Every structure is written in C-alpha cells, then in structure tokens.
C-alpha cells in the first residue's frame, strides 16, 4: 500500500480523479484546504468520493 498526498487546484480535481481511477485506485479521501495566498478569500467545497 502506498500513500500519495497532493494539493491541487479545484478545477483539476475531476481530471486527477479520472486518471487515478484509470491506474486502478479504488478510493480516495478529499479534504478542503485553505491558506492565505492567491485565492484572496474565495471558498470551495469538495466531498470524499469512493471510486468503484
């Protein structure tokens, strides 16, 4: 078992999820993160997904 941790832009999430699924990844945990930087207070929301 391997652990991969990545911080990505929200608009790239679906592409990454599909790519991981094509590599055989069965599930993943998604967390919303926030920081002080270029987002200038914009908020987003994502939920965990269990890939089949």
N, CA, C, O and CB atoms as a CASP TS submission, in Angstrom:
PFRMAT TS
TARGET T0000
AUTHOR 0000-0000-0000
METHOD Language model
MODEL 1
PARENT N/A
ATOM      1  N   UNK     1       0.846  -1.171   0.000  1.00  0.00           N
ATOM      2  CA  UNK     1       0.000   0.000   0.000  1.00  0.00           C
ATOM      3  C   UNK     1       0.893   1.236   0.000  1.00  0.00           C
ATOM      4  O   UNK     1       1.910   1.286   0.691  1.00  0.00           O
ATOM      5  CB  UNK     1      -0.963  -0.003   1.218  1.00  0.00           C
ATOM      6  N   UNK     2       0.494   2.224  -0.785  1.00  0.00           N
ATOM      7  CA  UNK     2       1.232   3.482  -0.881  1.00  0.00           C
ATOM      8  C   UNK     2       0.310   4.632  -0.518  1.00  0.00           C
ATOM      9  O   UNK     2      -0.899   4.567  -0.743  1.00  0.00           O
ATOM     10  CB  UNK     2       1.820   3.680  -2.304  1.00  0.00           C
ATOM     11  N   UNK     3       0.883   5.677   0.042  1.00  0.00           N
ATOM     12  CA  UNK     3       0.126   6.889   0.323  1.00  0.00           C
ATOM     13  C   UNK     3       0.659   7.992  -0.580  1.00  0.00           C
ATOM     14  O   UNK     3       1.864   8.234  -0.653  1.00  0.00           O
ATOM     15  CB  UNK     3       0.227   7.292   1.834  1.00  0.00           C
ATOM     16  N   UNK     4      -0.265   8.653  -1.263  1.00  0.00           N
ATOM     17  CA  UNK     4       0.087   9.796  -2.104  1.00  0.00           C
ATOM     18  C   UNK     4      -0.691  10.986  -1.576  1.00  0.00           C
ATOM     19  O   UNK     4      -1.907  10.905  -1.396  1.00  0.00           O
ATOM     20  CB  UNK     4      -0.227   9.529  -3.629  1.00  0.00           C
ATOM     21  N   UNK     5      -0.011  12.073  -1.329  1.00  0.00           N
ATOM     22  CA  UNK     5      -0.660  13.277  -0.819  1.00  0.00           C
ATOM     23  C   UNK     5      -0.376  14.414  -1.788  1.00  0.00           C
ATOM     24  O   UNK     5       0.774  14.648  -2.160  1.00  0.00           O
ATOM     25  CB  UNK     5      -0.165  13.629   0.624  1.00  0.00           C
ATOM     26  N   UNK     6      -1.426  15.118  -2.195  1.00  0.00           N
ATOM     27  CA  UNK     6      -1.251  16.194  -3.170  1.00  0.00           C
ATOM     28  C   UNK     6      -2.192  17.342  -2.841  1.00  0.00           C
ATOM     29  O   UNK     6      -3.301  17.132  -2.349  1.00  0.00           O
ATOM     30  CB  UNK     6      -1.501  15.683  -4.609  1.00  0.00           C
ATOM     31  N   UNK     7      -1.743  18.538  -3.115  1.00  0.00           N
ATOM     32  CA  UNK     7      -2.595  19.720  -3.038  1.00  0.00           C
ATOM     33  C   UNK     7      -2.745  20.211  -4.468  1.00  0.00           C
ATOM     34  O   UNK     7      -1.768  20.576  -5.123  1.00  0.00           O
ATOM     35  CB  UNK     7      -1.992  20.841  -2.080  1.00  0.00           C
ATOM     36  N   UNK     8      -3.990  20.215  -4.941  1.00  0.00           N
ATOM     37  CA  UNK     8      -4.245  20.603  -6.335  1.00  0.00           C
ATOM     38  C   UNK     8      -5.309  21.689  -6.389  1.00  0.00           C
ATOM     39  O   UNK     8      -6.046  21.905  -5.426  1.00  0.00           O
ATOM     40  CB  UNK     8      -4.684  19.380  -7.176  1.00  0.00           C
ATOM     41  N   UNK     9      -5.377  22.357  -7.508  1.00  0.00           N
ATOM     42  CA  UNK     9      -6.422  23.356  -7.719  1.00  0.00           C
ATOM     43  C   UNK     9      -7.750  22.641  -7.933  1.00  0.00           C
ATOM     44  O   UNK     9      -7.795  21.584  -8.563  1.00  0.00           O
ATOM     45  CB  UNK     9      -6.086  24.277  -8.932  1.00  0.00           C
ATOM     46  N   UNK    10      -8.837  23.220  -7.406  1.00  0.00           N
ATOM     47  CA  UNK    10     -10.150  22.575  -7.520  1.00  0.00           C
ATOM     48  C   UNK    10     -10.552  22.253  -8.955  1.00  0.00           C
ATOM     49  O   UNK    10     -11.191  21.228  -9.195  1.00  0.00           O
ATOM     50  CB  UNK    10     -11.196  23.453  -6.904  1.00  0.00           C
ATOM     51  N   UNK    11     -10.194  23.099  -9.910  1.00  0.00           N
ATOM     52  CA  UNK    11     -10.583  22.862 -11.300  1.00  0.00           C
ATOM     53  C   UNK    11      -9.865  21.660 -11.922  1.00  0.00           C
ATOM     54  O   UNK    11     -10.259  21.206 -12.996  1.00  0.00           O
ATOM     55  CB  UNK    11     -10.305  24.099 -12.125  1.00  0.00           C
ATOM     56  N   UNK    12      -8.827  21.138 -11.275  1.00  0.00           N
ATOM     57  CA  UNK    12      -8.097  19.981 -11.791  1.00  0.00           C
ATOM     58  C   UNK    12      -8.525  18.677 -11.124  1.00  0.00           C
ATOM     59  O   UNK    12      -8.038  17.605 -11.483  1.00  0.00           O
ATOM     60  CB  UNK    12      -6.610  20.184 -11.601  1.00  0.00           C
ATOM     61  N   UNK    13      -9.437  18.767 -10.154  1.00  0.00           N
ATOM     62  CA  UNK    13      -9.795  17.592  -9.366  1.00  0.00           C
ATOM     63  C   UNK    13     -10.392  16.464 -10.207  1.00  0.00           C
ATOM     64  O   UNK    13      -9.964  15.318 -10.073  1.00  0.00           O
ATOM     65  CB  UNK    13     -10.769  17.983  -8.292  1.00  0.00           C
ATOM     66  N   UNK    14     -11.361  16.755 -11.063  1.00  0.00           N
ATOM     67  CA  UNK    14     -12.021  15.696 -11.838  1.00  0.00           C
ATOM     68  C   UNK    14     -11.034  14.994 -12.769  1.00  0.00           C
ATOM     69  O   UNK    14     -11.099  13.776 -12.934  1.00  0.00           O
ATOM     70  CB  UNK    14     -13.187  16.278 -12.654  1.00  0.00           C
ATOM     71  N   UNK    15     -10.134  15.744 -13.371  1.00  0.00           N
ATOM     72  CA  UNK    15      -9.118  15.140 -14.238  1.00  0.00           C
ATOM     73  C   UNK    15      -8.223  14.198 -13.445  1.00  0.00           C
ATOM     74  O   UNK    15      -7.943  13.084 -13.888  1.00  0.00           O
ATOM     75  CB  UNK    15      -8.270  16.228 -14.918  1.00  0.00           C
ATOM     76  N   UNK    16      -7.775  14.639 -12.278  1.00  0.00           N
ATOM     77  CA  UNK    16      -6.927  13.797 -11.433  1.00  0.00           C
ATOM     78  C   UNK    16      -7.669  12.545 -10.984  1.00  0.00           C
ATOM     79  O   UNK    16      -7.112  11.448 -11.013  1.00  0.00           O
ATOM     80  CB  UNK    16      -6.440  14.583 -10.213  1.00  0.00           C
ATOM     81  N   UNK    17      -8.934  12.706 -10.566  1.00  0.00           N
ATOM     82  CA  UNK    17      -9.721  11.566 -10.107  1.00  0.00           C
ATOM     83  C   UNK    17      -9.860  10.521 -11.219  1.00  0.00           C
ATOM     84  O   UNK    17      -9.699   9.327 -10.966  1.00  0.00           O
ATOM     85  CB  UNK    17     -11.111  12.030  -9.633  1.00  0.00           C
ATOM     86  N   UNK    18     -10.154  10.955 -12.430  1.00  0.00           N
ATOM     87  CA  UNK    18     -10.291  10.024 -13.561  1.00  0.00           C
ATOM     88  C   UNK    18      -8.963   9.330 -13.875  1.00  0.00           C
ATOM     89  O   UNK    18      -8.942   8.142 -14.196  1.00  0.00           O
ATOM     90  CB  UNK    18     -10.799  10.771 -14.807  1.00  0.00           C
ATOM     91  N   UNK    19      -7.864  10.069 -13.782  1.00  0.00           N
ATOM     92  CA  UNK    19      -6.553   9.483 -14.058  1.00  0.00           C
ATOM     93  C   UNK    19      -6.193   8.439 -13.009  1.00  0.00           C
ATOM     94  O   UNK    19      -5.690   7.368 -13.348  1.00  0.00           O
ATOM     95  CB  UNK    19      -5.476  10.573 -14.107  1.00  0.00           C
ATOM     96  N   UNK    20      -6.449   8.744 -11.729  1.00  0.00           N
ATOM     97  CA  UNK    20      -6.175   7.781 -10.668  1.00  0.00           C
ATOM     98  C   UNK    20      -7.024   6.534 -10.840  1.00  0.00           C
ATOM     99  O   UNK    20      -6.536   5.423 -10.634  1.00  0.00           O
ATOM    100  CB  UNK    20      -6.430   8.406  -9.296  1.00  0.00           C
ATOM    101  N   UNK    21      -8.293   6.702 -11.219  1.00  0.00           N
ATOM    102  CA  UNK    21      -9.174   5.565 -11.447  1.00  0.00           C
ATOM    103  C   UNK    21      -8.631   4.691 -12.579  1.00  0.00           C
ATOM    104  O   UNK    21      -8.711   3.465 -12.501  1.00  0.00           O
ATOM    105  CB  UNK    21     -10.602   6.045 -11.772  1.00  0.00           C
ATOM    106  N   UNK    22      -8.081   5.303 -13.627  1.00  0.00           N
ATOM    107  CA  UNK    22      -7.528   4.527 -14.735  1.00  0.00           C
ATOM    108  C   UNK    22      -6.295   3.722 -14.316  1.00  0.00           C
ATOM    109  O   UNK    22      -5.953   2.730 -14.960  1.00  0.00           O
ATOM    110  CB  UNK    22      -7.172   5.453 -15.890  1.00  0.00           C
ATOM    111  N   UNK    23      -5.625   4.149 -13.233  1.00  0.00           N
ATOM    112  CA  UNK    23      -4.473   3.417 -12.706  1.00  0.00           C
ATOM    113  C   UNK    23      -4.872   2.355 -11.693  1.00  0.00           C
ATOM    114  O   UNK    23      -4.011   1.662 -11.150  1.00  0.00           O
ATOM    115  CB  UNK    23      -3.498   4.378 -12.071  1.00  0.00           C
ATOM    116  N   UNK    24      -6.188   2.218 -11.430  1.00  0.00           N
ATOM    117  CA  UNK    24      -6.658   1.184 -10.521  1.00  0.00           C
ATOM    118  C   UNK    24      -6.868   1.632  -9.094  1.00  0.00           C
ATOM    119  O   UNK    24      -7.076   0.792  -8.218  1.00  0.00           O
ATOM    120  CB  UNK    24      -5.714   0.075 -10.527  1.00  0.00           C
ATOM    121  N   UNK    25      -6.821   2.929  -8.826  1.00  0.00           N
ATOM    122  CA  UNK    25      -7.073   3.425  -7.477  1.00  0.00           C
ATOM    123  C   UNK    25      -8.556   3.236  -7.185  1.00  0.00           C
ATOM    124  O   UNK    25      -9.402   3.718  -7.937  1.00  0.00           O
ATOM    125  CB  UNK    25      -6.648   4.931  -7.325  1.00  0.00           C
ATOM    126  N   UNK    26      -8.877   2.536  -6.095  1.00  0.00           N
ATOM    127  CA  UNK    26     -10.258   2.183  -5.773  1.00  0.00           C
ATOM    128  C   UNK    26     -10.975   3.224  -4.935  1.00  0.00           C
ATOM    129  O   UNK    26     -12.206   3.262  -4.952  1.00  0.00           O
ATOM    130  CB  UNK    26     -10.287   0.879  -5.058  1.00  0.00           C
ATOM    131  N   UNK    27     -10.275   4.060  -4.213  1.00  0.00           N
ATOM    132  CA  UNK    27     -10.910   5.057  -3.365  1.00  0.00           C
ATOM    133  C   UNK    27      -9.922   6.146  -2.987  1.00  0.00           C
ATOM    134  O   UNK    27      -8.711   5.977  -3.124  1.00  0.00           O
ATOM    135  CB  UNK    27     -11.488   4.407  -2.111  1.00  0.00           C
ATOM    136  N   UNK    28     -10.448   7.256  -2.512  1.00  0.00           N
ATOM    137  CA  UNK    28      -9.579   8.336  -2.078  1.00  0.00           C
ATOM    138  C   UNK    28     -10.310   9.198  -1.058  1.00  0.00           C
ATOM    139  O   UNK    28     -11.537   9.167  -0.959  1.00  0.00           O
ATOM    140  CB  UNK    28      -9.114   9.184  -3.281  1.00  0.00           C
ATOM    141  N   UNK    29      -9.551   9.951  -0.318  1.00  0.00           N
ATOM    142  CA  UNK    29     -10.091  10.879   0.661  1.00  0.00           C
ATOM    143  C   UNK    29      -9.751  12.278   0.199  1.00  0.00           C
ATOM    144  O   UNK    29      -8.602  12.559  -0.144  1.00  0.00           O
ATOM    145  CB  UNK    29      -9.534  10.602   2.091  1.00  0.00           C
ATOM    146  N   UNK    30     -10.740  13.162   0.185  1.00  0.00           N
ATOM    147  CA  UNK    30     -10.547  14.533  -0.274  1.00  0.00           C
ATOM    148  C   UNK    30     -10.857  15.470   0.877  1.00  0.00           C
ATOM    149  O   UNK    30     -11.891  15.336   1.531  1.00  0.00           O
ATOM    150  CB  UNK    30     -11.441  14.852  -1.510  1.00  0.00           C
ATOM    151  N   UNK    31      -9.968  16.414   1.126  1.00  0.00           N
ATOM    152  CA  UNK    31     -10.178  17.414   2.169  1.00  0.00           C
ATOM    153  C   UNK    31     -10.052  18.799   1.567  1.00  0.00           C
ATOM    154  O   UNK    31      -9.202  19.045   0.710  1.00  0.00           O
ATOM    155  CB  UNK    31      -9.174  17.230   3.330  1.00  0.00           C
ATOM    156  N   UNK    32     -10.899  19.693   2.020  1.00  0.00           N
ATOM    157  CA  UNK    32     -10.781  21.083   1.605  1.00  0.00           C
ATOM    158  C   UNK    32      -9.671  21.727   2.420  1.00  0.00           C
ATOM    159  O   UNK    32      -9.610  21.561   3.638  1.00  0.00           O
ATOM    160  CB  UNK    32     -12.131  21.849   1.783  1.00  0.00           C
ATOM    161  N   UNK    33      -8.812  22.447   1.759  1.00  0.00           N
ATOM    162  CA  UNK    33      -7.746  23.169   2.455  1.00  0.00           C
ATOM    163  C   UNK    33      -7.872  24.643   2.127  1.00  0.00           C
ATOM    164  O   UNK    33      -8.387  25.009   1.070  1.00  0.00           O
ATOM    165  CB  UNK    33      -6.337  22.630   2.059  1.00  0.00           C
ATOM    166  N   UNK    34      -7.413  25.474   3.015  1.00  0.00           N
ATOM    167  CA  UNK    34      -7.434  26.915   2.791  1.00  0.00           C
ATOM    168  C   UNK    34      -6.127  27.495   3.281  1.00  0.00           C
ATOM    169  O   UNK    34      -5.514  26.984   4.219  1.00  0.00           O
ATOM    170  CB  UNK    34      -8.640  27.584   3.504  1.00  0.00           C
ATOM    171  N   UNK    35      -5.718  28.540   2.654  1.00  0.00           N
ATOM    172  CA  UNK    35      -4.487  29.202   3.050  1.00  0.00           C
ATOM    173  C   UNK    35      -4.594  30.676   2.746  1.00  0.00           C
ATOM    174  O   UNK    35      -5.649  31.160   2.337  1.00  0.00           O
ATOM    175  CB  UNK    35      -3.274  28.588   2.341  1.00  0.00           C
ATOM    176  N   UNK    36      -3.520  31.379   2.942  1.00  0.00           N
ATOM    177  CA  UNK    36      -3.522  32.788   2.574  1.00  0.00           C
ATOM    178  C   UNK    36      -2.550  32.937   1.408  1.00  0.00           C
ATOM    179  O   UNK    36      -1.339  32.764   1.542  1.00  0.00           O
ATOM    180  CB  UNK    36      -3.125  33.717   3.793  1.00  0.00           C
ATOM    181  N   UNK    37      -3.127  33.259   0.281  1.00  0.00           N
ATOM    182  CA  UNK    37      -2.325  33.363  -0.929  1.00  0.00           C
ATOM    183  C   UNK    37      -3.159  33.926  -2.052  1.00  0.00           C
ATOM    184  O   UNK    37      -3.906  34.886  -1.859  1.00  0.00           O
ATOM    185  CB  UNK    37      -1.747  32.004  -1.323  1.00  0.00           C
ATOM    186  N   UNK    38      -3.039  33.339  -3.215  1.00  0.00           N
ATOM    187  CA  UNK    38      -3.679  33.869  -4.410  1.00  0.00           C
ATOM    188  C   UNK    38      -5.192  33.731  -4.431  1.00  0.00           C
ATOM    189  O   UNK    38      -5.845  34.396  -5.235  1.00  0.00           O
ATOM    190  CB  UNK    38      -3.123  33.197  -5.597  1.00  0.00           C
ATOM    191  N   UNK    39      -5.780  32.890  -3.574  1.00  0.00           N
ATOM    192  CA  UNK    39      -7.229  32.683  -3.617  1.00  0.00           C
ATOM    193  C   UNK    39      -8.006  33.894  -3.112  1.00  0.00           C
ATOM    194  O   UNK    39      -9.196  34.007  -3.405  1.00  0.00           O
ATOM    195  CB  UNK    39      -7.601  31.466  -2.799  1.00  0.00           C
ATOM    196  N   UNK    40      -7.396  34.778  -2.385  1.00  0.00           N
ATOM    197  CA  UNK    40      -7.992  36.018  -1.894  1.00  0.00           C
ATOM    198  C   UNK    40      -9.362  35.807  -1.251  1.00  0.00           C
ATOM    199  O   UNK    40     -10.306  36.541  -1.544  1.00  0.00           O
ATOM    200  CB  UNK    40      -8.114  37.006  -3.025  1.00  0.00           C
ATOM    201  N   UNK    41      -9.470  34.811  -0.381  1.00  0.00           N
ATOM    202  CA  UNK    41     -10.692  34.596   0.375  1.00  0.00           C
ATOM    203  C   UNK    41     -11.763  33.786  -0.321  1.00  0.00           C
ATOM    204  O   UNK    41     -12.811  33.541   0.277  1.00  0.00           O
ATOM    205  CB  UNK    41     -11.251  35.879   0.739  1.00  0.00           C
ATOM    206  N   UNK    42     -11.551  33.352  -1.572  1.00  0.00           N
ATOM    207  CA  UNK    42     -12.540  32.531  -2.257  1.00  0.00           C
ATOM    208  C   UNK    42     -12.624  31.182  -1.561  1.00  0.00           C
ATOM    209  O   UNK    42     -11.612  30.639  -1.118  1.00  0.00           O
ATOM    210  CB  UNK    42     -12.184  32.360  -3.759  1.00  0.00           C
ATOM    211  N   UNK    43     -13.828  30.647  -1.465  1.00  0.00           N
ATOM    212  CA  UNK    43     -14.026  29.373  -0.803  1.00  0.00           C
ATOM    213  C   UNK    43     -14.537  28.334  -1.781  1.00  0.00           C
ATOM    214  O   UNK    43     -15.247  28.665  -2.731  1.00  0.00           O
ATOM    215  CB  UNK    43     -14.990  29.521   0.363  1.00  0.00           C
ATOM    216  N   UNK    44     -14.174  27.063  -1.552  1.00  0.00           N
ATOM    217  CA  UNK    44     -14.666  25.963  -2.352  1.00  0.00           C
ATOM    218  C   UNK    44     -15.052  24.826  -1.438  1.00  0.00           C
ATOM    219  O   UNK    44     -14.692  24.828  -0.261  1.00  0.00           O
ATOM    220  CB  UNK    44     -13.620  25.511  -3.379  1.00  0.00           C
ATOM    221  N   UNK    45     -15.784  23.852  -1.959  1.00  0.00           N
ATOM    222  CA  UNK    45     -16.213  22.727  -1.149  1.00  0.00           C
ATOM    223  C   UNK    45     -16.143  21.444  -1.962  1.00  0.00           C
ATOM    224  O   UNK    45     -16.633  21.396  -3.091  1.00  0.00           O
ATOM    225  CB  UNK    45     -17.632  22.952  -0.616  1.00  0.00           C
ATOM    226  N   UNK    46     -15.540  20.404  -1.398  1.00  0.00           N
ATOM    227  CA  UNK    46     -15.436  19.108  -2.057  1.00  0.00           C
ATOM    228  C   UNK    46     -15.763  18.030  -1.051  1.00  0.00           C
ATOM    229  O   UNK    46     -15.506  18.188   0.142  1.00  0.00           O
ATOM    230  CB  UNK    46     -14.028  18.891  -2.663  1.00  0.00           C
ATOM    231  N   UNK    47     -16.329  16.934  -1.525  1.00  0.00           N
ATOM    232  CA  UNK    47     -16.680  15.825  -0.656  1.00  0.00           C
ATOM    233  C   UNK    47     -15.864  14.608  -1.045  1.00  0.00           C
ATOM    234  O   UNK    47     -15.456  14.470  -2.198  1.00  0.00           O
ATOM    235  CB  UNK    47     -18.188  15.519  -0.730  1.00  0.00           C
ATOM    236  N   UNK    48     -15.624  13.719  -0.080  1.00  0.00           N
ATOM    237  CA  UNK    48     -14.939  12.469  -0.353  1.00  0.00           C
ATOM    238  C   UNK    48     -15.739  11.618  -1.324  1.00  0.00           C
ATOM    239  O   UNK    48     -16.969  11.654  -1.328  1.00  0.00           O
ATOM    240  CB  UNK    48     -14.688  11.704   0.940  1.00  0.00           C
ATOM    241  N   UNK    49     -15.033  10.851  -2.147  1.00  0.00           N
ATOM    242  CA  UNK    49     -15.679  10.019  -3.158  1.00  0.00           C
ATOM    243  C   UNK    49     -15.099   8.615  -3.060  1.00  0.00           C
ATOM    244  O   UNK    49     -13.885   8.453  -2.937  1.00  0.00           O
ATOM    245  CB  UNK    49     -15.484  10.609  -4.594  1.00  0.00           C
ATOM    246  N   UNK    50     -15.950   7.608  -3.112  1.00  0.00           N
ATOM    247  CA  UNK    50     -15.499   6.232  -3.169  1.00  0.00           C
ATOM    248  C   UNK    50     -15.611   5.757  -4.603  1.00  0.00           C
ATOM    249  O   UNK    50     -16.716   5.581  -5.117  1.00  0.00           O
ATOM    250  CB  UNK    50     -16.316   5.327  -2.211  1.00  0.00           C
ATOM    251  N   UNK    51     -14.469   5.547  -5.257  1.00  0.00           N
ATOM    252  CA  UNK    51     -14.473   5.080  -6.635  1.00  0.00           C
ATOM    253  C   UNK    51     -14.794   3.594  -6.685  1.00  0.00           C
ATOM    254  O   UNK    51     -14.355   2.837  -5.819  1.00  0.00           O
ATOM    255  CB  UNK    51     -13.122   5.361  -7.306  1.00  0.00           C
ATOM    256  N   UNK    52     -15.541   3.173  -7.670  1.00  0.00           N
ATOM    257  CA  UNK    52     -15.902   1.763  -7.796  1.00  0.00           C
ATOM    258  C   UNK    52     -14.953   1.038  -8.702  1.00  0.00           C
ATOM    259  O   UNK    52     -15.107  -0.163  -8.923  1.00  0.00           O
ATOM    260  CB  UNK    52     -17.311   1.613  -8.309  1.00  0.00           C
TER
END
